[in-house]
Amino acid sequence: MIIRIGSSIETFKTVVLGPGLNILMAQRHATSDETRTRNGSGKSSLVEIINFLHGGASGKGSVFNAKELANASFWADMVVDGLELRVERSVANKNVVTVTFADGGTHGLEMEYDLISQGRASVADWCQWLGKRMFQLRPGRDAEGAVIPAPSFRSIYPFFARRRQDGGFLRPHKSSEEQNDDQARAALAWILGLDWTLVREFQRQKAEQKEIKAAQRRAKGTGEDGLRTVAQLRSATAVAKAAADAARQRVSSMRVVGQYGEMVADATRLKGQVEELATEASTLKSSIRHVERSLEAEALPDGRAVESLYADAGKQLADSVVKTFAQVRVFHESIVSNRRHHLGSELNRNRRRLEEVEAALKDAEQRRERLLLDLKGAGAFSDLAVLQSAQSEKEAALLDLERRLKAALTAEADKTELKATEASLLSRLQNDLAERSEAITNAVLAVDEARKPLYSDRYGALEINATAAGPDFRIHIDGDRSGGISNMEIFCFDYALFKIATLRLGGPGILIHDSHLFADVDSRQVATAIELGARLAEGLGVQYLVLMNSDEFAKLQFSDGFEPDSAILDVRIDDTDGGGLFGFKFG
């Protein structure tokens, strides 16, 4: 419970609260016109101050970011788990709180002291202490016996002090937009008495699922090579390994020759020389064959063929003709003899040249073969560098494929195992909800206790379902999905949480509802909701704080015998420049 709230700001209007219903009223000043807003009067700021004193952060849009509050501090006199204390926290030093217990003790709160200050505790230690005292928060263990941290105090407390700027009035099962589903599930499971450790296991499973998906993305790489499945990656890895082994073998077998370039040049020159000599040898052989054929064709005619021709014709050659043939033969014999002499010389010359060319050709070929043998498996340093670069590329490609294959195999195995774990967790959750039917019944009936007076003609209920993501908390009231009914679903849910937390755990001692919760709600339902909260708080010996505008309050028609005016706080705030909670306007 909160007894009073104050500040180091001199103009701040100290708020004193009592047991049961408390109404902080924002008035319209008599001199204000209809267009004057009371949004800056400080109603919502009081909720923010209460959260701040309970370890809340001052995030984006917080009133504590205003330069006018840079040197301010706020305090509250409270009763927590039967212990009276004062807590103070400054805007300038948000990481610590000053806590003073009425009996002078520390009651398990880790505090530091110095010569000039009272006991100071870190905000983290303060929240941990509040969690133990208000909600009996303590670690748990999973199915394997490993320690699981309990839900944080700050994941639970905002359900009882929702803030509009945090999105607290958007969904019943979340106290703010920033609160993730797993945090909300764990907090609600703790309050309602369900197995909250299962929520942690679902959370861990979800993290593993993200890691599996990340591993699958790593296995796929950029996706440009089209390798996505384990089979594709396995085949590609085998091919890449063969290529890398071949590149590695080429490098290891290569001999580096210092004068490799000169040797290659010599081999190239000899190749050209061999080609020239081979061409010349071929030409010489052709010439020799031609000369030999020419020599064979150079036979001397003796004239007998002519004599035989005339004999066959029955004619006798004259002596003068025979004498002429003899003279011609002598002349022709001299010509043939000269030609045969010339061809013989040419033949001998070609044969000698052919022998020289063939000897030179053989020598050049042998020298080139020796050079090529020396160059086989050898190379220059530059060639080795090229081979090594190629080897590095092949090995890097292989390494990448091996990594991706390993990731894909791991992801495939983990995915199979995860499916089995999901089925096991879902089965355990279903069994847990069946075994904790009493706790679920208490929550359902607590919601129904608030719903019936509000909407007796509409069906509505709290539903807790076992899903693959963990326990799912939903409250539904039939009818038009207007803002009014949605807001009353939040009221019913808060009512149930407050009742159960108080009875089971001790609770925060106070439930706070800002006027934003009642926006778009019919005045009859608003009056009924305030009466329900008041009776609950009175019955449990705790507080229900409502923050309202005076003109909206004037429209409410309460039940006979219910006197809300007595719950209106003495401190009054209005829409004038100095009439707000802080006593001045910001900015």
Buried (B, 14 or more C-beta within 10 A) or exposed (E): BBBBBBBBBEEBBEBBBEBBBBBBBBBBEEEBEEEEEBEBBBBBBBBBBBBBBBBBEBEEEBBBEBEEBEEBBBBBBBEBBEBBBBBBBBBEEBEBBBBBBEEEEBBEBEBEEEEEEEBBBBBBBBBBBBBBBBBEBEEBEEEEEEEBEBBBBBBBBBBBBBBBBBBBBBBBBBBBEEBEBBBBBBBBBBBBBBBBBBBBBBBBBBEBBEBBEEBBEBBBBEEEBEBBEBEBBBBBBEEBBEBBBEBBEBBEEBEEBEEBEEBBEBBEEBBEBBEBBBEBBEBBBEBBEBBEEBBEEEEEEEBEEBBEEEEEEEEEBEEEBEEEBEEEBEEEEEEBEEEBEEBEEBBEBBBEBBEBBBEBBEBBBEBBEEBBEBBEEBBBEEBBEEBBEBBEEBBEBBEBBBBBBBBBBBBBEBBEEBEEBBEEBBEBBEEBBEEBEEBBEBBBEBBBBBBEBBBEEBEBBBEBEBEEBBBBBBBBBEEEEEEBBBBBBBBBBBBBBBBBBBEBBBBBBBBBBBBBBBBEBBBEBBBBBBBBBBBBBBEBEBBBBBBBBBEBBEEBEBEEEBEBEEBBBEBBBBBBEEBBBBBEEEE
